Amino acid sequence: MPWIQLKLNTTGSQAESLSDALVESGAVSVTFQDSHDNPVFEPLPGETLLWGDTDVIGLFDAQTDMDEVVAILEQHPLLGAGFHKKIEQIEDKDWEREWMDNFHPMRFGQRLWICPSWREVPDPDAVNVMLDPGLAFGTGTHPTTSLCLQWLDGLDLSGKTVIDFGCGSGILAIAALKLGAARAIGIDIDPQAIQASRDNAERNGVSAQLDLYLSKDKPADLYADVVVANILAGPLRELAPVISELVKPGGVLGLSGVLATQAIAVAQAYQDKFSLEPVAVNEEWSRITGRRL
């Protein structure tokens, strides 16, 4: 089937934000491309532009009303009215293979590597998580996931129980198990996330240590030494009473999926029950951590 491609030029530091904006406006996939060898934008007469180093490319169904998409994107603070773009019809291709070709092994912290299941691990002696996210969120490429992985890598998880609230692909729960946790629990509202987490746990040989629940089905008395939640600022605030009660007294909490500008508001929802640490920031995203009082 035919598709519509919308291409934006930006810098590496802004690429993730524009990727999120394309997804929110209806893109079925987003990829990044080095722009230096792929010039696609032509200045208007009399216009001189300094192009960034990254093209962000959104793929839309051919029936999409691109005028509506452009109107949505014009509200983004990095774009504005009349932003430069290239929109074109393209032929169908193997987009899954295209994405797979651009997902590479990545290191987080001192010990941990996240490796696509179809590639060889760069360091066989490291803590390697073999990942195929399927239709669920979480590969490590997004700054929020990266912040959580680095935090987990810095903890002593030996013998601990870890809850991954909003588990997506299972990347955080599985990483915790590979880093020494005795048990992990993944919770999500999406059945596809539960399936992806189960498949990835089996791929990594930790399925016997991982319990998975749809949010509505989780046990009432569930709690853990470590709780990590990489979702969004709104749900993190709204679910603060629920998430807080999952952490044992003296246990630790890590929250991400939060823009740096949202960190204070999210932290305020947890400050009565946790001794909070300084907020960590990666690009425009933040991570909030603390210990249960």
C-alpha positions as CSV (number, residue, x, y, z in Angstrom):
1,M,0.0,0.0,0.0
2,P,1.2,3.6,-0.5
3,W,2.3,5.8,2.4
4,I,2.8,9.5,3.0
5,Q,6.2,10.5,4.4
6,L,6.8,13.8,6.3
7,K,10.4,14.7,6.9
8,L,11.7,17.4,9.3
9,N,15.2,18.6,9.7
10,T,16.6,19.2,13.2
11,T,19.5,18.6,15.6
12,G,20.2,15.5,17.4
13,S,19.2,17.0,20.8
14,Q,15.7,17.9,19.4
15,A,15.1,14.8,17.4
16,E,13.4,12.8,20.2
17,S,10.9,15.6,21.0
18,L,9.9,15.9,17.3
19,S,9.7,12.1,17.1
20,D,7.2,12.1,19.9
21,A,5.2,14.9,18.2
22,L,5.0,13.0,15.0
23,V,3.7,9.9,16.8
24,E,1.1,12.0,18.7
25,S,0.0,13.5,15.3
26,G,-0.7,10.0,13.9
27,A,2.6,8.7,12.4
28,V,2.7,4.9,12.4
29,S,6.5,4.9,12.6
30,V,9.3,7.4,13.0
31,T,13.0,7.0,11.9
32,F,16.1,9.2,12.1
33,Q,18.5,9.8,9.3
34,D,21.9,11.6,9.1
35,S,21.0,14.6,7.0
36,H,24.5,15.5,5.8
37,D,24.5,13.0,2.9
38,N,20.8,13.3,2.2
39,P,19.9,16.9,1.3
40,V,16.1,17.2,0.8
41,F,15.2,20.7,1.7
42,E,15.4,23.6,-0.7
43,P,15.4,27.2,0.7
44,L,12.9,29.7,-0.6
45,P,14.1,32.5,-2.9
46,G,16.3,34.8,-0.9
47,E,16.3,32.5,2.2
48,T,19.5,31.2,3.9
49,L,19.0,28.3,6.2
50,L,21.4,26.5,8.6
51,W,20.3,22.9,8.5
52,G,20.6,20.5,11.5
53,D,22.4,17.2,11.4
54,T,19.3,14.9,11.7
55,D,16.2,14.3,9.6
56,V,13.2,13.0,11.5
57,I,10.9,11.0,9.2
58,G,7.3,10.2,10.0
59,L,5.4,7.6,8.1
60,F,1.6,8.1,7.7
61,D,-1.2,6.1,6.2
62,A,-2.0,7.3,2.7
63,Q,-5.5,8.3,3.8
64,T,-4.2,10.7,6.4
65,D,-5.3,14.3,6.1
66,M,-1.8,15.9,6.2
67,D,-3.3,19.4,6.5
68,E,-4.6,18.3,10.0
69,V,-1.2,16.8,10.8
70,V,0.6,20.0,9.9
71,A,-1.8,22.1,11.9
72,I,-1.1,19.9,15.0
73,L,2.7,20.1,14.5
74,E,2.5,23.9,14.1
75,Q,1.6,24.0,17.8
76,H,4.8,22.4,18.8
77,P,7.3,24.9,20.4
78,L,10.2,23.7,18.2
79,L,8.3,24.1,15.0
80,G,5.7,26.9,14.8
81,A,3.6,28.2,11.9
82,G,5.1,27.6,8.5
83,F,7.8,25.2,9.6
84,H,10.0,23.7,7.0
85,K,9.0,20.2,5.9
86,K,9.0,17.8,3.0
87,I,5.8,15.7,2.4
88,E,5.7,13.1,-0.3
89,Q,3.9,9.9,-1.4
90,I,6.2,6.9,-1.2
91,E,6.0,3.2,-2.3
92,D,5.5,0.5,0.2
93,K,8.6,-1.2,1.6
94,D,9.6,-3.5,4.5
95,W,9.4,-0.9,7.3
96,E,10.0,-3.5,10.0
97,R,13.3,-4.4,8.3
98,E,14.2,-0.7,8.0
99,W,13.7,-0.3,11.7
100,M,15.6,-3.4,12.6
101,D,18.6,-2.3,10.5
102,N,18.8,0.9,12.6
103,F,18.5,-0.7,16.1
104,H,22.0,-1.3,17.4
105,P,23.4,-2.7,20.7
106,M,23.6,0.1,23.4
107,R,25.5,0.3,26.7
108,F,23.9,1.7,29.8
109,G,26.0,2.4,33.0
110,Q,29.0,0.2,33.7
111,R,27.7,-3.4,33.1
112,L,24.5,-3.4,31.0
113,W,24.0,-3.8,27.3
114,I,20.7,-3.8,25.5
115,C,21.1,-5.8,22.3
116,P,18.6,-6.4,19.4
117,S,17.8,-10.1,19.4
118,W,18.9,-10.4,15.7
119,R,22.4,-9.0,16.3
120,E,25.6,-10.4,18.0
121,V,26.5,-9.0,21.4
122,P,29.5,-6.7,21.4
123,D,30.7,-7.9,24.8
124,P,29.8,-11.5,25.8
125,D,31.1,-11.0,29.3
126,A,28.8,-8.0,30.0
127,V,25.2,-8.1,31.3
128,N,23.4,-8.5,28.0
129,V,19.6,-8.2,27.5
130,M,18.5,-9.5,24.2
131,L,15.5,-7.5,23.1
132,D,12.7,-7.7,20.5
133,P,10.1,-5.1,21.6
134,G,7.5,-6.2,19.1
135,L,4.6,-3.8,19.3
136,A,5.4,-2.5,22.8
137,F,7.3,0.6,23.9
138,G,10.9,0.2,25.2
139,T,14.2,-0.3,23.3
140,G,16.5,1.9,25.3
141,T,16.8,4.4,22.5
142,H,14.5,6.9,24.2
143,P,16.1,9.1,26.9
144,T,13.5,8.1,29.5
145,T,14.3,4.3,29.1
146,S,18.0,5.1,29.1
147,L,17.6,7.1,32.4
148,C,15.9,4.1,34.0
149,L,18.4,1.6,32.7
150,Q,21.4,3.6,34.0
151,W,19.7,3.9,37.4
152,L,19.1,0.2,37.6
153,D,22.7,-0.5,36.6
154,G,23.8,1.6,39.6
155,L,21.8,-0.3,42.2
156,D,22.7,-3.4,44.1
157,L,19.8,-5.6,43.1
158,S,21.1,-8.9,44.5
159,G,18.2,-10.8,46.0
160,K,15.8,-7.9,45.5
161,T,12.2,-7.9,44.1
162,V,11.6,-5.3,41.4
163,I,8.3,-4.0,40.0
164,D,8.3,-2.5,36.5
165,F,5.1,-0.4,36.4
166,G,4.1,0.1,32.8
167,C,6.5,-2.6,31.6
168,G,6.0,-2.2,27.8
169,S,8.6,-4.5,26.2
170,G,9.7,-5.8,29.6
171,I,13.1,-4.1,29.1
172,L,13.4,-2.7,32.7
173,A,12.2,-5.8,34.5
174,I,14.4,-8.1,32.4
175,A,17.4,-5.8,32.9
176,A,16.8,-5.9,36.6
177,L,16.8,-9.7,36.7
178,K,20.0,-9.9,34.6
179,L,21.6,-7.4,37.0
180,G,20.9,-9.7,39.9
181,A,17.3,-9.2,41.1
182,A,15.7,-12.4,42.5
183,R,12.3,-11.6,41.1
184,A,10.6,-9.1,38.9
185,I,7.0,-8.2,38.3
186,G,5.7,-6.4,35.2
187,I,2.5,-4.5,35.1
188,D,0.8,-2.9,32.1
189,I,-2.6,-2.0,30.8
190,D,-1.8,-3.3,27.3
191,P,-2.1,-7.1,26.6
192,Q,0.5,-6.6,23.8
193,A,3.0,-5.3,26.3
194,I,2.4,-8.4,28.5
195,Q,3.0,-10.7,25.5
196,A,6.1,-8.8,24.4
197,S,7.5,-8.9,28.0
198,R,6.8,-12.6,28.2
199,D,8.5,-13.3,24.9
200,N,11.6,-11.2,25.8
201,A,11.8,-12.9,29.2
202,E,11.9,-16.3,27.6
203,R,14.5,-15.0,25.1
204,N,16.7,-14.0,28.0
205,G,16.2,-17.1,30.1
206,V,14.5,-15.3,33.0
207,S,10.8,-16.1,32.4
208,A,10.6,-18.2,35.6
209,Q,11.6,-15.2,37.7
210,L,9.1,-12.7,36.0
211,D,5.5,-12.4,36.9
212,L,3.3,-10.4,34.5
213,Y,-0.1,-8.8,35.2
214,L,-2.5,-6.6,33.5
215,S,-3.0,-3.6,35.7
216,K,-6.6,-4.5,36.6
217,D,-5.5,-8.0,37.6
218,K,-2.5,-7.3,39.8
219,P,-2.7,-8.7,43.4
220,A,-3.8,-6.3,46.1
221,D,-0.9,-7.0,48.4
222,L,1.9,-6.4,45.8
223,Y,5.0,-4.6,46.9
224,A,8.8,-4.7,46.1
225,D,12.2,-3.4,47.2
226,V,12.6,-1.5,43.9
227,V,9.8,0.1,41.8
228,V,10.4,1.7,38.4
229,A,7.7,3.4,36.4
230,N,8.5,4.8,32.9
231,I,5.2,6.1,31.8
232,L,4.0,9.8,31.5
233,A,3.8,12.7,33.9
234,G,0.0,12.8,34.0
235,P,-0.5,9.1,35.0
236,L,2.5,9.3,37.4
237,R,0.8,12.1,39.3
238,E,-2.7,10.5,39.2
239,L,-1.4,7.1,40.2
240,A,1.0,8.4,42.9
241,P,-1.0,6.7,45.8
242,V,-1.0,3.4,43.9
243,I,2.7,3.5,42.9
244,S,3.8,4.6,46.3
245,E,2.2,1.7,48.0
246,L,4.1,-0.7,45.8
247,V,7.4,0.3,47.4
248,K,8.4,-1.4,50.7
249,P,9.4,0.9,53.6
250,G,13.1,1.6,52.9
251,G,12.7,0.6,49.3
252,V,13.6,2.8,46.3
253,L,11.5,4.3,43.5
254,G,12.5,5.5,40.0
255,L,10.1,7.5,37.8
256,S,10.6,8.6,34.2
257,G,8.6,9.6,31.1
258,V,8.7,13.1,32.6
259,L,9.8,16.2,30.8
260,A,12.3,18.3,32.8
261,T,9.6,21.1,32.9
262,Q,7.2,18.6,34.6
263,A,9.6,17.1,37.1
264,I,8.7,19.4,40.0
265,A,5.0,18.8,39.7
266,V,5.5,15.0,39.6
267,A,8.0,15.1,42.5
268,Q,5.5,17.0,44.6
269,A,3.0,14.1,44.3
270,Y,5.6,11.7,46.0
271,Q,7.5,14.0,48.4
272,D,5.3,13.1,51.5
273,K,6.2,9.4,51.3
274,F,9.7,9.5,49.8
275,S,13.1,11.1,50.5
276,L,13.7,12.4,47.0
277,E,17.1,12.7,45.4
278,P,18.2,15.4,42.9
279,V,16.4,15.1,39.5
280,A,18.5,13.5,36.7
281,V,18.1,15.0,33.2
282,N,18.9,13.5,29.8
283,E,18.2,16.0,27.0
284,E,14.8,17.4,27.9
285,W,13.7,14.4,29.9
286,S,14.1,13.7,33.6
287,R,14.2,10.9,36.2
288,I,12.9,11.2,39.7
289,T,14.3,8.8,42.4
290,G,13.8,8.5,46.1
291,R,13.7,6.2,49.1
292,R,10.4,5.3,50.9
293,L,10.1,6.7,54.3
